[in-house]
Amino acid sequence: MEPTEIQEFSKQMEEAREGGESLRSISLAISILAVLVAIVTVAGHRTHTEAVLNQSKAGDQWNEYQAKKIRQDNLQVVVETIGLQPNPSPATTAKLADFRAHIDKWKSDLAEEQDKAREYEVEVKHDEAQASRYDLGEALLQIAVVLASITLLTRQRAYFLFGLSIGLAGLIIAASALFLP
């Protein structure tokens, strides 16, 4: 080997070492982005599950409301039918008072059932809004991983920086799900 070739080879080795350090930091950043993707994905799945459970609770609550409403309406028909009879007996009059007391109680119960069902529906909307943010954050973090990985193939740092900026946006969007009112 000639002295110039040795110097050139030495220079190439030095550049490879410097590039290797750079690639290690890029690989580490990609690994961190992948972990963030996993965390945001799990949070999104849990939030979707919570939305489904709350939707089920709301449906159950509306079914309870409907059952009580039907019982109240049926008893109201009985009270009105008995009221059409001429000369009701004292036992019938006492029973009518009891039926009217049930109807009044069910009115307040119905309002409570309705309020509970609406509360669950509000929770569903909140959970769905959170899940949407987690989904968008997850997608942006996945794009960031791909863009940062392209850096390893092309050795162009612009992909890495663009990927990091998209990853940061994804992380901010996912984190914003925690602060929804």
N, CA, C and O of each residue as an XYZ file, in Angstrom:
724
protein
N       0.826     -1.175      0.000
C       0.000      0.000      0.000
C       0.878      1.250      0.000
O       1.916      1.322      0.658
N       0.421      2.198     -0.749
C       1.143      3.464     -0.798
C       0.702      4.342      0.362
O      -0.382      4.142      0.909
N       1.505      5.286      0.736
C       1.165      6.146      1.870
C      -0.158      6.887      1.679
O      -0.890      7.083      2.649
N      -0.479      7.298      0.469
C      -1.755      8.010      0.245
C      -2.934      7.063      0.434
O      -3.978      7.461      0.950
N      -2.768      5.810      0.015
C      -3.842      4.833      0.202
C      -4.058      4.549      1.682
O      -5.194      4.398      2.131
N      -2.976      4.477      2.434
C      -3.077      4.234      3.868
C      -3.796      5.399      4.541
O      -4.647      5.196      5.407
N      -3.450      6.615      4.139
C      -4.104      7.790      4.715
C      -5.589      7.818      4.342
O      -6.444      8.150      5.163
N      -5.871      7.467      3.099
C      -7.274      7.449      2.663
C      -8.052      6.380      3.414
O      -9.179      6.623      3.844
N      -7.466      5.206      3.575
C      -8.113      4.119      4.311
C      -8.333      4.531      5.770
O      -9.388      4.268      6.346
N      -7.340      5.170      6.350
C      -7.439      5.636      7.728
C      -8.558      6.664      7.862
O      -9.311      6.651      8.835
N      -8.658      7.544      6.887
C      -9.716      8.561      6.887
C     -11.091      7.906      6.775
O     -12.029      8.322      7.456
N     -11.220      6.890      5.929
C     -12.489      6.182      5.772
C     -12.870      5.465      7.068
O     -14.043      5.446      7.441
N     -11.907      4.887      7.746
C     -12.178      4.200      9.006
C     -12.668      5.204     10.065
O     -13.594      4.915     10.823
N     -12.048      6.361     10.102
C     -12.441      7.398     11.059
C     -13.873      7.866     10.779
O     -14.651      8.059     11.713
N     -14.226      8.048      9.509
C     -15.584      8.454      9.133
C     -16.593      7.374      9.494
O     -17.702      7.673      9.937
N     -16.208      6.126      9.304
C     -17.108      5.014      9.641
C     -17.378      4.985     11.142
O     -18.504      4.739     11.572
N     -16.327      5.241     11.944
C     -16.515      5.273     13.397
C     -17.449      6.406     13.799
O     -18.341      6.206     14.623
N     -17.259      7.573     13.237
C     -18.124      8.715     13.539
C     -19.555      8.440     13.083
O     -20.510      8.758     13.791
N     -19.695      7.855     11.910
C     -21.021      7.511     11.394
C     -21.680      6.439     12.234
O     -22.899      6.437     12.406
N     -20.871      5.518     12.761
C     -21.407      4.457     13.609
C     -22.016      5.009     14.879
O     -23.066      4.547     15.326
N     -21.352      6.008     15.466
C     -21.904      6.658     16.662
C     -23.224      7.324     16.323
O     -24.179      7.238     17.094
N     -23.286      7.979     15.188
C     -24.502      8.658     14.755
C     -25.627      7.648     14.527
O     -26.775      7.880     14.908
N     -25.275      6.521     13.898
C     -26.290      5.494     13.641
C     -26.778      4.862     14.935
O     -27.943      4.479     15.040
N     -25.895      4.752     15.916
C     -26.321      4.199     17.210
C     -27.343      5.119     17.873
O     -28.342      4.654     18.422
N     -27.090      6.413     17.819
C     -28.040      7.345     18.439
C     -29.372      7.349     17.689
O     -30.434      7.478     18.298
N     -29.308      7.209     16.375
C     -30.548      7.128     15.584
C     -31.288      5.839     15.923
O     -32.509      5.849     16.078
N     -30.565      4.739     16.039
C     -31.189      3.460     16.401
C     -31.812      3.534     17.788
O     -32.902      3.004     18.006
N     -31.136      4.182     18.721
C     -31.689      4.355     20.059
C     -32.968      5.186     20.008
O     -33.952      4.855     20.670
N     -32.956      6.260     19.228
C     -34.157      7.100     19.098
C     -35.307      6.306     18.488
O     -36.455      6.461     18.905
N     -35.013      5.464     17.513
C     -36.054      4.630     16.897
C     -36.631      3.673     17.938
O     -37.843      3.458     17.985
N     -35.771      3.105     18.763
C     -36.246      2.200     19.819
C     -37.143      2.931     20.807
O     -38.169      2.400     21.233
N     -36.757      4.140     21.166
C     -37.585      4.923     22.091
C     -38.932      5.251     21.453
O     -39.970      5.174     22.110
N     -38.910      5.617     20.174
C     -40.176      5.884     19.466
C     -41.056      4.635     19.439
O     -42.273      4.729     19.602
N     -40.447      3.469     19.233
C     -41.218      2.220     19.203
C     -41.857      1.938     20.560
O     -42.994      1.469     20.622
N     -41.149      2.214     21.632
C     -41.717      2.030     22.970
C     -42.886      2.990     23.183
O     -43.908      2.608     23.752
N     -42.739      4.230     22.728
C     -43.825      5.201     22.845
C     -45.050      4.762     22.037
O     -46.188      4.944     22.469
N     -44.800      4.183     20.865
C     -45.914      3.652     20.068
C     -46.657      2.584     20.868
O     -47.887      2.571     20.908
N     -45.906      1.695     21.499
C     -46.540      0.626     22.282
C     -47.361      1.184     23.438
O     -48.471      0.717     23.694
N     -46.825      2.173     24.131
C     -47.536      2.768     25.268
C     -48.825      3.442     24.805
O     -49.882      3.251     25.406
N     -48.732      4.220     23.746
C     -49.916      4.932     23.239
C     -50.946      3.938     22.695
O     -52.150      4.147     22.841
N     -50.477      2.865     22.074
C     -51.395      1.839     21.558
C     -52.182      1.197     22.693
O     -53.399      1.037     22.592
N     -51.502      0.832     23.762
C     -52.185      0.215     24.911
C     -53.183      1.198     25.522
O     -54.310      0.820     25.845
N     -52.772      2.454     25.679
C     -53.696      3.455     26.234
C     -54.924      3.610     25.344
O     -56.043      3.730     25.841
N     -54.716      3.606     24.036
C     -55.840      3.717     23.107
C     -56.778      2.523     23.198
O     -57.998      2.686     23.199
N     -56.211      1.326     23.274
C     -57.053      0.126     23.379
C     -57.860      0.141     24.675
O     -59.044     -0.196     24.678
N     -57.228      0.525     25.755
C     -57.940      0.576     27.038
C     -59.069      1.611     26.997
O     -60.146      1.380     27.548
N     -58.825      2.725     26.358
C     -59.845      3.764     26.276
C     -61.005      3.325     25.393
O     -62.165      3.594     25.705
N     -60.691      2.646     24.287
C     -61.769      2.098     23.449
C     -62.608      1.100     24.246
O     -63.835      1.097     24.144
N     -61.957      0.266     25.026
C     -62.668     -0.722     25.847
C     -63.555     -0.022     26.865
O     -64.698     -0.427     27.079
N     -63.037      1.023     27.491
C     -63.815      1.780     28.466
C     -65.048      2.405     27.806
O     -66.124      2.442     28.404
N     -64.891      2.890     26.588
C     -66.028      3.473     25.865
C     -67.103      2.419     25.606
O     -68.295      2.686     25.756
N     -66.676      1.232     25.219
C     -67.634      0.150     24.950
C     -68.357     -0.255     26.235
O     -69.569     -0.473     26.228
N     -67.611     -0.355     27.336
C     -68.237     -0.728     28.610
C     -69.234      0.336     29.069
O     -70.321      0.008     29.545
N     -68.867      1.594     28.925
C     -69.794      2.655     29.316
C     -71.020      2.698     28.406
O     -72.120      3.017     28.859
N     -70.834      2.381     27.134
C     -71.984      2.315     26.220
C     -72.927      1.191     26.645
O     -74.148      1.334     26.578
N     -72.352      0.085     27.077
C     -73.160     -1.031     27.564
C     -73.917     -0.637     28.836
O     -75.094     -0.960     28.992
N     -73.230      0.061     29.737
C     -73.887      0.521     30.965
C     -75.020      1.486     30.654
O     -76.079      1.431     31.279
N     -74.799      2.371     29.687
C     -75.858      3.314     29.295
C     -77.059      2.562     28.736
O     -78.203      2.884     29.058
N     -76.800      1.562     27.899
C     -77.894      0.753     27.352
C     -78.664      0.035     28.442
O     -79.895     -0.004     28.420
N     -77.933     -0.538     29.408
C     -78.590     -1.209     30.532
C     -79.435     -0.229     31.336
O     -80.541     -0.558     31.766
N     -78.908      0.972     31.534
C     -79.630      1.974     32.300
C     -80.903      2.410     31.567
O     -81.948      2.597     32.190
N     -80.812      2.571     30.239
C     -82.008      2.926     29.475
C     -83.024      1.782     29.500
O     -84.230      2.031     29.516
N     -82.555      0.534     29.505
C     -83.476     -0.603     29.615
C     -84.188     -0.597     30.968
O     -85.382     -0.888     31.046
N     -83.466     -0.270     32.012
C     -84.066     -0.171     33.349
C     -85.116      0.944     33.368
O     -86.202      0.778     33.923
N     -84.783      2.056     32.766
C     -85.729      3.172     32.671
C     -86.994      2.732     31.931
O     -88.114      2.994     32.369
N     -86.786      2.065     30.813
C     -87.931      1.630     30.011
C     -88.807      0.638     30.776
O     -90.033      0.714     30.695
N     -88.204     -0.281     31.509
C     -88.985     -1.264     32.273
C     -89.826     -0.561     33.345
O     -91.003     -0.874     33.527
N     -89.208      0.387     34.046
C     -89.966      1.103     35.081
C     -91.060      1.966     34.462
O     -92.149      2.094     35.022
N     -90.772      2.549     33.325
C     -91.761      3.386     32.643
C     -92.960      2.548     32.209
O     -94.105      2.980     32.340
N     -92.701      1.369     31.701
C     -93.800      0.482     31.288
C     -94.634      0.084     32.503
O     -95.863      0.088     32.436
N     -93.973     -0.263     33.623
C     -94.719     -0.613     34.839
C     -95.562      0.567     35.324
O     -96.713      0.395     35.727
N     -94.981      1.752     35.280
C     -95.723      2.934     35.701
C     -96.934      3.170     34.800
O     -98.029      3.445     35.290
N     -96.743      3.064     33.503
C     -97.848      3.278     32.557
C     -98.943      2.228     32.743
O    -100.130      2.553     32.711
N     -98.545      0.976     32.937
C     -99.535     -0.086     33.149
C    -100.340      0.155     34.424
O    -101.558     -0.022     34.437
N     -99.663      0.553     35.484
C    -100.356      0.824     36.739
C    -101.262      2.046     36.608
O    -102.332      2.101     37.215
N    -100.838      3.005     35.827
C    -101.667      4.192     35.589
C    -102.965      3.796     34.886
O    -104.035      4.313     35.205
N    -102.859      2.881     33.934
C    -104.063      2.393     33.238
C    -104.991      1.680     34.227
O    -106.208      1.857     34.176
N    -104.422      0.881     35.117
C    -105.230      0.183     36.125
C    -105.948      1.208     37.018
O    -107.140      1.071     37.295
N    -105.215      2.229     37.461
C    -105.814      3.253     38.328
C    -106.952      3.956     37.602
O    -108.013      4.190     38.180
N    -106.733      4.289     36.348
C    -107.787      4.979     35.587
C    -108.984      4.069     35.355
O    -110.126      4.527     35.386
N    -108.736      2.793     35.126
C    -109.835      1.840     34.905
C    -110.658      1.660     36.179
O    -111.889      1.649     36.140
N    -109.963      1.520     37.303
C    -110.676      1.368     38.577
C    -111.455      2.650     38.898
O    -112.549      2.592     39.460
N    -110.896      3.788     38.543
C    -111.566      5.060     38.808
C    -112.848      5.221     38.022
O    -113.694      6.037     38.389
N    -113.014      4.466     36.953
C    -114.241      4.546     36.149
C    -115.391      3.762     36.769
O    -116.542      3.933     36.369
N    -115.097      2.915     37.729
C    -116.154      2.122     38.361
C    -116.990      2.999     39.296
O    -116.460      3.824     40.040
N    -118.313      2.800     39.238
C    -119.146      3.551     40.182
C    -119.072      2.906     41.572
O    -118.978      1.682     41.660
N    -119.107      3.628     42.579
C    -119.132      3.140     43.962
C    -118.015      2.139     44.274
O    -118.307      0.969     44.523
N    -116.761      2.556     44.268
C    -115.695      1.610     44.615
C    -115.746      1.268     46.104
O    -116.132      2.092     46.933
N    -115.355      0.057     46.420
C    -115.358     -0.396     47.818
C    -114.212      0.284     48.570
O    -113.279      0.792     47.949
N    -114.280      0.295     49.906
C    -113.192      0.898     50.697
C    -111.850      0.195     50.441
O    -110.806      0.847     50.455
N    -111.863     -1.097     50.212
C    -110.623     -1.828     49.920
C    -110.047     -1.361     48.586
O    -108.834     -1.211     48.441
N    -110.930     -1.133     47.614
C    -110.483     -0.662     46.298
C    -109.915      0.743     46.409
O    -108.910      1.060     45.773
N    -110.546      1.580     47.206
C    -110.055      2.947     47.397
C    -108.682      2.945     48.072
O    -107.808      3.735     47.714
N    -108.500      2.070     49.029
C    -107.198      1.961     49.710
C    -106.134      1.470     48.722
O    -104.993      1.934     48.729
N    -106.537      0.523     47.877
C    -105.587     -0.009     46.892
C    -105.219      1.071     45.885
O    -104.064      1.162     45.468
N    -106.205      1.902     45.487
C    -105.929      3.002     44.557
C    -104.901      3.968     45.148
O    -104.011      4.443     44.442
N    -105.025      4.251     46.424
C    -104.067      5.148     47.082
C    -102.665      4.520     47.055
O    -101.666      5.207     46.839
N    -102.618      3.220     47.275
C    -101.330      2.507     47.230
C    -100.736      2.557     45.821
O     -99.539      2.790     45.654
N    -101.577      2.337     44.813
C    -101.114      2.382     43.418
C    -100.590      3.781     43.056
O     -99.558      3.913     42.398
N    -101.313      4.819     43.494
C    -100.884      6.192     43.201
C     -99.537      6.502     43.872
O     -98.703      7.208     43.306
N     -99.338      5.973     45.067
C     -98.055      6.166     45.762
C     -96.919      5.508     44.963
O     -95.833      6.074     44.844
N     -97.177      4.304     44.414
C     -96.178      3.633     43.567
C     -95.866      4.467     42.328
O     -94.707      4.622     41.944
N     -96.909      4.995     41.717
C     -96.718      5.805     40.502
C     -95.863      7.024     40.817
O     -94.964      7.366     40.050
N     -96.138      7.682     41.941
C     -95.339      8.858     42.330
C     -93.888      8.479     42.611
O     -92.968      9.211     42.245
N     -93.688      7.336     43.259
C     -92.327      6.890     43.541
C     -91.586      6.603     42.239
O     -90.416      6.957     42.091
N     -92.261      5.972     41.315
C     -91.618      5.631     40.044
C     -91.270      6.887     39.233
O     -90.319      6.871     38.452
N     -92.021      7.955     39.408
C     -91.681      9.197     38.702
C     -90.288      9.673     39.105
O     -89.480     10.033     38.248
N     -90.008      9.675     40.403
C     -88.670     10.093     40.848
C     -87.616      9.062     40.444
O     -86.498      9.429     40.084
N     -87.963      7.785     40.500
C     -87.020      6.741     40.063
C     -86.680      6.900     38.583
O     -85.529      6.735     38.178
N     -87.693      7.221     37.785
C     -87.471      7.386     36.352
C     -86.514      8.540     36.068
O     -85.661      8.448     35.185
N     -86.662      9.615     36.817
C     -85.758     10.753     36.623
C     -84.321     10.355     36.967
O     -83.384     10.749     36.272
N     -84.148      9.574     38.039
C     -82.812      9.100     38.416
C     -82.231      8.171     37.347
O     -81.062      8.293     36.980
N     -83.043      7.258     36.859
C     -82.580      6.324     35.820
C     -82.146      7.081     34.566
O     -81.132      6.760     33.948
N     -82.922      8.074     34.213
C     -82.622      8.881     33.034
C     -81.302      9.656     33.235
O     -80.477      9.725     32.324
N     -81.116     10.221     34.401
C     -79.884     10.966     34.687
C     -78.658     10.050     34.636
O     -77.625     10.423     34.081
N     -78.775      8.856     35.214
C     -77.656      7.904     35.187
C     -77.305      7.515     33.752
O     -76.132      7.468     33.381
N     -78.326      7.239     32.955
C     -78.086      6.851     31.560
C     -77.396      7.974     30.798
O     -76.486      7.722     30.008
N     -77.814      9.189     31.027
C     -77.191     10.333     30.348
C     -75.747     10.532     30.816
O     -74.886     10.911     30.022
N     -75.482     10.279     32.094
C     -74.108     10.369     32.602
C     -73.200      9.368     31.881
O     -72.081      9.698     31.488
N     -73.699      8.147     31.715
C     -72.912      7.141     30.991
C     -72.675      7.573     29.545
O     -71.593      7.355     28.999
N     -73.677      8.178     28.933
C     -73.516      8.631     27.550
C     -72.456      9.733     27.449
O     -71.701      9.784     26.478
N     -72.402     10.605     28.446
C     -71.367     11.648     28.476
C     -69.990     10.995     28.610
O     -69.036     11.407     27.951
N     -69.895      9.982     29.460
C     -68.626      9.272     29.627
C     -68.204      8.596     28.324
O     -67.019      8.566     27.993
N     -69.163      8.059     27.594
C     -68.854      7.419     26.308
C     -68.257      8.442     25.350
O     -67.250      8.169     24.697
N     -68.870      9.607     25.265
C     -68.353     10.658     24.369
C     -66.946     11.079     24.782
O     -66.081     11.284     23.931
N     -66.723     11.204     26.068
C     -65.396     11.573     26.561
C     -64.368     10.495     26.208
O     -63.278     10.803     25.724
N     -64.720      9.233     26.452
C     -63.809      8.122     26.147
C     -63.508      8.047     24.653
O     -62.371      7.787     24.258
N     -64.517      8.274     23.832
C     -64.299      8.230     22.384
C     -63.397      9.367     21.919
O     -62.577      9.180     21.021
N     -63.544     10.544     22.523
C     -62.672     11.667     22.172
C     -61.229     11.362     22.576
O     -60.295     11.642     21.825
N     -61.057     10.788     23.761
C     -59.715     10.398     24.197
C     -59.129      9.347     23.258
O     -57.972      9.450     22.850
N     -59.916      8.350     22.920
C     -59.435      7.277     22.053
C     -59.024      7.808     20.683
O     -58.050      7.335     20.096
N     -59.756      8.774     20.184
C     -59.400      9.371     18.889
C     -58.035     10.053     18.954
O     -57.240      9.962     18.018
N     -57.779     10.722     20.045
C     -56.469     11.381     20.193
C     -55.353     10.352     20.309
O     -54.282     10.515     19.724
N     -55.613      9.293     21.067
C     -54.605      8.236     21.169
C     -54.344      7.604     19.796
O     -53.197      7.321     19.449
N     -55.397      7.387     19.025
C     -55.236      6.783     17.700
C     -54.401      7.668     16.782
O     -53.517      7.181     16.078
N     -54.684      8.971     16.791
C     -53.909      9.885     15.951
C     -52.457      9.954     16.419
O     -51.535      9.942     15.604
N     -52.260     10.024     17.722
C     -50.906     10.040     18.261
C     -50.138      8.776     17.895
O     -48.957      8.829     17.550
N     -50.821      7.646     17.975
C     -50.198      6.365     17.601
C     -49.784      6.366     16.132
O     -48.675      5.950     15.795
N     -50.661      6.825     15.276
C     -50.355      6.851     13.840
C     -49.149      7.739     13.559
O     -48.266      7.362     12.788
N     -49.107      8.914     14.180
C     -47.976      9.812     13.958
C     -46.675      9.220     14.499
O     -45.621      9.374     13.882
N     -46.740      8.551     15.637
C     -45.536      7.909     16.176
C     -45.052      6.777     15.270
O     -43.847      6.580     15.110
N     -45.980      6.039     14.683
C     -45.582      4.974     13.747
C     -44.920      5.561     12.501
O     -43.931      5.023     12.003
N     -45.466      6.651     12.010
C     -44.851      7.326     10.860
C     -43.450      7.802     11.235
O     -42.523      7.711     10.430
N     -43.300      8.306     12.451
C     -41.993      8.778     12.909
C     -40.976      7.642     12.934
O     -39.817      7.832     12.566
N     -41.408      6.468     13.367
C     -40.501      5.305     13.386
C     -40.049      4.970     11.965
O     -38.869      4.713     11.728
N     -40.973      4.975     11.043
C     -40.631      4.648      9.645
C     -39.670      5.688      9.074
O     -38.664      5.337      8.456
N     -39.979      6.963      9.279
C     -39.104      8.018      8.747
C     -37.707      7.949      9.361
O     -36.710      8.106      8.656
N     -37.633      7.720     10.651
C     -36.325      7.613     11.299
C     -35.573      6.381     10.790
O     -34.348      6.405     10.671
N     -36.299      5.316     10.494
C     -35.660      4.114      9.959
C     -35.098      4.347      8.562
O     -34.079      3.762      8.197
N     -35.744      5.182      7.795
C     -35.242      5.501      6.450
C     -33.855      6.144      6.543
O     -33.028      5.993      5.643
N     -33.616      6.852      7.625
C     -32.302      7.469      7.840
C     -31.200      6.416      7.852
O     -30.105      6.652      7.343
N     -31.487      5.264      8.428
C     -30.483      4.201      8.476
C     -30.123      3.711      7.077
O     -28.989      3.300      6.831
N     -31.084      3.754      6.168
C     -30.834      3.294      4.799
C     -30.193      4.370      3.932
O     -29.291      4.087      3.144
N     -30.656      5.589      4.080
C     -30.203      6.662      3.181
C     -29.041      7.479      3.752
O     -28.321      8.151      3.014
N     -28.869      7.411      5.076
C     -27.839      8.198      5.771
C     -28.087      9.706      5.627
O     -27.164     10.512      5.743
N     -29.331     10.062      5.377
C     -29.690     11.481      5.280
C     -30.420     11.877      6.557
O     -31.506     11.378      6.853
N     -29.814     12.763      7.288
C     -30.304     13.165      8.605
C     -31.655     13.883      8.539
O     -32.366     13.939      9.543
N     -32.015     14.421      7.403
C     -33.281     15.146      7.264
C     -34.473     14.236      7.568
O     -35.450     14.676      8.174
N     -34.397     12.969      7.149
C     -35.474     12.028      7.451
C     -35.613     11.835      8.960
O     -36.719     11.774      9.497
N     -34.472     11.742      9.622
C     -34.473     11.542     11.062
C     -35.102     12.735     11.773
O     -35.936     12.557     12.660
N     -34.715     13.928     11.397
C     -35.247     15.123     12.036
C     -36.734     15.301     11.753
O     -37.502     15.696     12.630
N     -37.129     15.005     10.521
C     -38.550     15.078     10.178
C     -39.335     14.035     10.970
O     -40.424     14.314     11.472
N     -38.773     12.841     11.076
C     -39.424     11.786     11.858
C     -39.560     12.164     13.324
O     -40.603     11.931     13.935
N     -38.513     12.744     13.888
C     -38.584     13.178     15.287
C     -39.638     14.259     15.493
O     -40.346     14.254     16.500
N     -39.746     15.181     14.546
C     -40.752     16.240     14.700
C     -42.165     15.668     14.617
O     -43.052     16.088     15.360
N     -42.373     14.723     13.726
C     -43.696     14.077     13.644
C     -43.953     13.250     14.902
O     -45.074     13.218     15.410
N     -42.920     12.586     15.399
C     -43.056     11.815     16.638
C     -43.401     12.697     17.821
O     -44.217     12.319     18.662
N     -42.787     13.867     17.894
C     -43.092     14.804     18.972
C     -44.547     15.272     18.871
O     -45.246     15.375     19.879
N     -44.991     15.551     17.648
C     -46.396     15.943     17.452
C     -47.330     14.816     17.896
O     -48.342     15.067     18.550
N     -46.992     13.584     17.542
C     -47.803     12.439     17.942
C     -47.852     12.276     19.449
O     -48.902     11.974     20.017
N     -46.718     12.475     20.090
C     -46.653     12.355     21.541
C     -47.483     13.446     22.220
O     -48.167     13.182     23.209
N     -47.424     14.653     21.697
C     -48.205     15.766     22.263
C     -49.696     15.503     22.099
O     -50.476     15.731     23.023
N     -50.088     15.026     20.930
C     -51.512     14.741     20.685
C     -51.995     13.626     21.603
O     -53.077     13.715     22.182
N     -51.188     12.576     21.733
C     -51.586     11.466     22.618
C     -51.673     11.935     24.070
O     -52.598     11.559     24.790
N     -50.725     12.744     24.496
C     -50.733     13.252     25.870
C     -51.922     14.188     26.110
O     -52.437     14.266     27.225
N     -52.354     14.893     25.070
C     -53.486     15.809     25.225
C     -54.785     15.064     25.569
O     -55.726     15.657     26.096
N     -54.825     13.774     25.270
C     -56.014     12.978     25.612
C     -56.229     12.941     27.117
O     -57.361     12.811     27.585
N     -55.148     13.055     27.872
C     -55.265     13.022     29.335
C     -55.881     14.294     29.913
O     -56.360     14.301     31.047
N     -55.866     15.378     29.119
C     -56.329     16.660     29.637
C     -57.680     17.084     29.071
O     -58.083     18.236     29.229
N     -58.383     16.160     28.414
C     -59.707     16.499     27.891
C     -60.679     16.712     29.049
O     -60.640     15.977     30.036
N     -61.539     17.703     28.931
C     -62.507     17.945     30.019
C     -63.557     16.869     30.090
O     -64.441     16.924     30.945
